[in-house]
Amino acid sequence: MKLTKLALLTAAILAGVSGPALAQYPERPITMIVAWAAGGGTDAVARALAAQLEAELGTPVNVVNRTGGAGVIGHTEIVNARPDGYTIGLASAELSTYYWSGTAQFTANDVTPIALVNLDASAFNVAANSEWQDLRSALDAIAEAPAGTYKLSGMAPGAAYHLAFSSLLNAEGIDPNTITVVPSQGAAPGFQELAAGGVEIVPSSLPEATAMIDAGQVKTLAVLASERLEAFPDVPTVEEAIGRPFAGGTWRGIVAPAGIPDEARDRLIAAVETVWNSEDFQSFMSERGFGLTYLSGDDFGAYLAEQHEQNGEVMGLLGLRQRD
């Protein structure tokens, strides 16, 4: 009788000790932080992911918008959140620029990479009547012309598409400061400037250029992607145009604070991969013109590290870098 009681007591103690350790992640709702306003592109992608992650993970995934400071506030909250796997974020390309611009102390290396889910590749757009018929002739002309001869628009200096374009020039041995930036609030006014002859180039996503292409006012010389985009099969990649593999644009990816438990990391990676491959998510992204690119876990981490170094270099060349 005493042995039975002792056995029961021992079992109860072990159950109390092992219970939490054996619990399956996730046990409660997950918060997904978005650093940009509701209704925008990043918010739309986040909500599409969250809706399907809820079913995959078996727990609510609540999207919370933390706006301000050109995305710094939201990204800071992601980085500083408790690393328990219950706060994640849909980070954007700006994550790899804040440190260099002096607007935040953290870098893209200060998060747990879960998955890259989207890359909106930049395109090299020129006026339909431009003398440049292909990317090679455009790059050769830029290389040979005095600084300030050619101008671009469609964004503010240092924005993702500007950095991608400048990185391409740098890869070709061309000083990116050769091109003058005419700032604009997005691609639409940039294309108006292009049509009016005020600038020669507008780097943008291809969906943003579609209306002007269809109107016969713009032509695209190349897309900065690893392969041709399904919706734009006639636009060559940079590699096809000049023989140099090159991809760049703006991206979005799921990240978590550094140091989350391995169980949570692995579960999130598997869940996001399942959702990304689902017909519903693929259709959602394709119908809205979002580029579908996927990198998982460590591969996404390597991409973040590459983006950190690449953006630091090109921002230094452009005079936008505030840190060594």
C-alpha positions in Angstrom: 0.0 0.0 0.0 2.8 2.4 0.9 4.6 1.4 -2.4 1.4 2.2 -4.4 1.1 5.6 -2.8 4.7 6.4 -3.4 4.4 5.3 -7.1 1.3 7.5 -7.5 3.1 10.5 -5.8 6.1 10.0 -8.1 4.0 9.9 -11.2 2.2 13.1 -10.2 5.5 14.9 -9.6 6.8 13.7 -13.0 3.6 14.8 -14.7 3.9 18.2 -13.2 7.6 18.5 -14.3 7.2 17.0 -17.8 3.8 18.5 -18.7 4.9 21.9 -20.0 8.0 20.4 -21.7 5.8 18.0 -23.7 3.3 20.7 -24.6 2.9 21.1 -28.4 3.6 24.6 -29.9 1.5 26.6 -30.4 -0.7 26.6 -27.3 -2.2 30.0 -27.6 -2.8 32.8 -30.3 0.0 34.2 -32.3 0.5 37.9 -33.1 1.8 38.8 -36.6 3.1 42.4 -36.6 3.0 44.5 -39.8 5.0 47.7 -39.9 2.8 49.3 -42.6 -0.8 50.5 -42.7 -3.8 48.4 -43.1 -4.9 48.2 -46.7 -1.5 48.3 -48.2 0.4 45.6 -50.1 2.3 44.2 -47.1 -0.9 44.2 -45.0 -2.7 42.3 -47.7 0.0 39.6 -47.9 0.1 39.3 -44.1 -3.7 38.8 -43.8 -3.7 36.2 -46.6 -0.9 34.3 -44.8 -2.5 34.7 -41.4 -5.9 33.3 -42.5 -4.3 30.1 -43.7 -1.7 29.8 -40.9 -4.6 29.7 -38.4 -5.9 26.6 -40.0 -2.5 25.1 -40.4 -1.3 25.8 -36.8 -4.7 25.4 -35.2 -4.6 28.7 -33.3 -5.6 32.3 -34.1 -3.0 34.4 -35.9 -3.9 38.0 -35.3 -2.4 40.7 -37.6 -1.5 43.9 -35.8 -0.4 47.0 -37.7 2.3 49.0 -35.9 3.0 51.9 -38.2 5.3 55.0 -38.1 8.8 56.0 -38.8 8.8 54.6 -42.3 8.4 51.1 -40.9 10.9 51.5 -38.1 8.4 51.2 -35.3 6.8 48.0 -36.4 10.1 46.3 -37.2 11.5 47.4 -33.8 8.6 45.8 -32.1 9.2 42.5 -34.0 12.9 42.5 -33.0 12.3 43.3 -29.4 9.3 41.0 -28.8 9.6 38.1 -26.3 11.3 35.3 -28.2 8.7 32.6 -27.4 7.3 32.0 -30.9 4.1 33.8 -30.2 5.1 37.1 -31.9 6.2 37.0 -35.5 6.2 39.7 -38.2 5.9 40.1 -41.9 9.1 42.1 -42.5 9.8 44.1 -45.6 12.9 45.0 -47.5 13.5 48.1 -45.4 14.6 45.8 -42.6 18.0 45.6 -44.4 18.4 49.4 -44.7 17.5 50.9 -41.3 20.9 50.2 -39.7 22.9 51.8 -42.6 20.6 54.8 -42.7 21.0 55.4 -38.9 17.3 55.0 -38.2 17.7 51.9 -36.0 20.3 49.9 -34.2 19.2 46.4 -35.3 20.0 44.7 -38.6 18.4 42.1 -40.7 20.7 39.6 -38.9 18.9 40.3 -35.6 15.8 38.1 -36.3 15.0 34.5 -36.7 14.3 33.9 -40.4 11.3 31.8 -41.1 10.5 32.3 -44.8 10.8 34.7 -47.7 7.4 34.6 -49.3 7.4 37.4 -51.9 9.9 39.3 -54.1 8.5 42.0 -56.4 11.3 42.2 -58.8 12.3 45.6 -60.1 12.0 46.3 -63.8 14.1 48.6 -66.0 11.4 50.8 -67.6 12.0 53.5 -70.3 9.8 55.5 -72.6 8.4 53.7 -75.6 10.3 56.1 -77.9 13.6 55.7 -76.0 16.6 55.1 -78.3 17.5 52.2 -76.0 16.3 49.0 -77.5 17.8 46.6 -74.9 19.4 46.6 -71.5 22.9 46.4 -72.9 22.6 49.5 -74.9 21.1 51.4 -72.0 23.9 50.4 -69.6 26.6 51.2 -72.1 25.0 54.7 -72.7 24.9 55.3 -68.9 28.5 54.2 -68.5 29.7 56.5 -71.2 27.7 59.6 -70.4 28.7 62.4 -67.9 27.1 62.3 -64.5 23.7 63.8 -64.4 22.9 63.1 -68.1 20.2 60.6 -67.2 17.5 60.7 -64.5 15.2 58.3 -62.9 12.0 58.7 -60.8 9.3 56.6 -59.2 10.5 56.6 -55.6 12.5 58.5 -53.0 16.3 58.1 -52.8 17.2 54.9 -51.0 13.9 53.1 -51.6 14.1 49.4 -52.4 13.8 49.9 -56.2 16.4 52.6 -56.2 18.8 50.4 -54.3 18.1 47.4 -56.6 18.7 49.6 -59.7 21.9 51.1 -58.2 23.2 47.7 -57.2 22.8 46.6 -60.9 24.8 49.6 -62.0 27.4 48.9 -59.4 27.6 45.2 -60.5 28.4 46.5 -64.0 31.1 48.8 -62.7 29.0 51.9 -63.2 28.9 54.6 -60.5 25.2 54.7 -59.4 25.6 58.4 -58.7 25.8 58.9 -62.4 22.0 58.8 -62.4 20.1 61.7 -60.9 17.0 60.8 -58.8 13.9 62.9 -59.2 12.0 62.0 -56.1 8.3 61.0 -56.4 5.6 59.5 -54.2 5.5 56.2 -55.9 5.6 54.8 -59.5 2.6 56.6 -60.9 3.9 60.1 -60.8 7.3 58.7 -61.9 5.7 57.3 -65.0 4.0 60.6 -65.7 7.4 62.3 -65.6 8.8 59.6 -67.9 6.0 60.1 -70.4 6.6 63.9 -70.3 10.3 63.4 -71.0 11.5 64.7 -67.7 13.3 61.4 -66.8 14.7 58.5 -68.8 14.2 55.6 -66.4 11.6 54.4 -63.9 12.5 51.3 -61.9 9.3 49.7 -60.6 7.5 46.4 -60.4 6.0 45.2 -63.7 2.4 45.3 -62.4 2.9 49.0 -61.7 4.1 49.5 -65.3 1.3 47.6 -66.9 -1.1 50.4 -67.6 1.7 52.6 -69.2 2.9 49.6 -71.3 -0.6 48.8 -72.5 -1.0 52.5 -73.4 2.1 52.3 -75.6 4.0 54.9 -73.6 6.5 52.6 -71.8 8.7 49.6 -72.7 10.5 47.4 -70.3 14.1 46.4 -71.2 14.5 43.7 -68.4 13.2 42.5 -65.1 15.6 42.0 -62.2 14.5 38.5 -61.5 16.1 35.0 -61.7 13.5 33.9 -64.3 10.9 35.5 -66.5 7.6 36.4 -64.8 4.7 34.3 -65.8 2.5 37.3 -66.4 5.1 39.1 -68.5 6.7 36.3 -70.6 8.1 38.7 -73.2 10.3 40.6 -70.7 13.8 39.1 -70.5 15.7 38.7 -67.2 19.0 40.6 -66.6 20.9 37.4 -67.2 19.2 36.9 -70.5 19.8 40.5 -71.5 23.5 40.9 -70.5 24.7 37.5 -69.3 24.9 38.5 -65.6 22.7 36.7 -63.0 21.0 39.5 -61.0 17.8 39.9 -59.0 16.6 42.7 -56.9 13.5 44.6 -55.9 11.4 44.7 -52.8 10.6 41.6 -50.6 8.5 40.4 -47.8 9.2 37.6 -45.4 8.1 36.0 -42.1 10.5 36.6 -39.3 10.5 36.2 -35.5 12.7 37.7 -32.7 16.1 36.1 -32.4 16.3 33.1 -30.1 12.9 31.6 -30.3 12.7 27.8 -29.4 13.7 25.4 -32.1 10.3 23.7 -31.9 8.5 27.0 -32.6 10.9 27.8 -35.4 10.6 24.5 -37.1 6.8 24.4 -36.7 6.5 27.9 -38.2 8.8 27.1 -41.1 6.8 24.0 -42.0 3.4 25.8 -41.7 4.5 28.8 -43.8 5.8 26.5 -46.5 2.5 24.6 -46.6 0.5 27.8 -46.8 2.8 29.3 -49.5 2.4 26.2 -51.7 -1.4 26.1 -51.3 -3.5 26.9 -54.3 -5.4 29.6 -52.4 -2.3 31.6 -51.6 -0.7 31.1 -55.0 -3.9 32.4 -56.6 -4.1 35.3 -54.2 -0.6 36.5 -55.0 -0.8 35.9 -58.7 -4.1 37.6 -59.2 -2.8 40.7 -57.4 0.6 40.8 -59.2 2.8 39.9 -56.2 6.0 38.1 -57.1 6.1 34.5 -55.8 9.5 33.7 -54.4 10.2 31.3 -51.6 13.2 30.8 -49.4 13.0 28.7 -46.2 14.8 29.1 -42.8 18.5 29.2 -43.2 18.3 30.0 -46.9 16.2 33.1 -46.1 18.8 33.9 -43.4 21.6 33.8 -46.0 19.5 36.1 -48.2 19.0 38.6 -45.4 22.8 38.6 -44.7 23.4 39.2 -48.4 20.9 42.0 -48.5 22.5 43.6 -45.5 25.9 43.7 -47.0 24.7 44.6 -50.5 22.6 47.5 -49.3 25.3 48.8 -47.0 27.7 48.9 -49.9 25.4 50.6 -52.4 24.0 53.1 -49.7 27.6 54.0 -49.1 28.2 54.7 -52.8 25.0 56.8 -52.9 26.0 58.8 -49.8 23.1 57.5 -47.8 25.1 55.4 -45.4 25.4 56.8 -41.9 27.4 53.9 -40.3 30.7 52.1 -41.1 
